[in-house]
């Protein structure tokens, strides 16, 4: 099964997450198929905190990829800001 989930990066106490499409059997920070965005929970001021490539998200969901609960929440958040 293919999932859309977060891949953690950054340093201690300064997390940064890539939104990736990966096989469910791979580790959280292991191999992935494609990077489709990022999420920076510590973004301040004019920094961009969240970006998702909508065309790639639509494609992967169309072929059966399931978003994790956290990524699903972020997708809805992007939808609200775009509307």
Secondary structure, 3 states (H helix, E strand, C coil): CEEEEEEEEEECCEEEEEEEEEECCCCCCCCCCEEEEEECCCCCCCCCCEEECHHHHHHHHHCCCEECHHHHHHHHHHHHHHC
